[in-house]
Amino acid sequence: MGIPAEKDRWEVELRQVREELHALRAEQRELAKAVDQLVRTFTALSTHLGITSEPYSRKDRRSDDVPGFA
């Protein structure tokens, strides 16, 4: 009768792992939204300050690059 108890234990652990994975994926989605918001904020701020123009693209000539922005 040890086998059914072992099976139940594994099912409980598997359910817990699935719940943790679901929680991690939800956190990952929230983090992705936050990063996207940061990118949009940085883009808007840099455009407003005249550091870059929309859409941002790296220049071929290094002499025109603003110092500190690679």
Stockholm file with secondary structure:
# STOCKHOLM 1.0

chainA/1-70         MGIPAEKDRWEVELRQVREELHALRAEQRELAKAVDQLVRTFTALSTHLGITSEPYSRKDRRSDDVPGFA
#=GR chainA/1-70 SS CHHHHHHHHHHHHHHHHHHHHHHHHHHHHHHHHHHHHHHHHHHHHHHHHTSSCSSCCCCSCGGGSCTTCC
#=GC SS_cons        CHHHHHHHHHHHHHHHHHHHHHHHHHHHHHHHHHHHHHHHHHHHHHHHHTSSCSSCCCCSCGGGSCTTCC
//
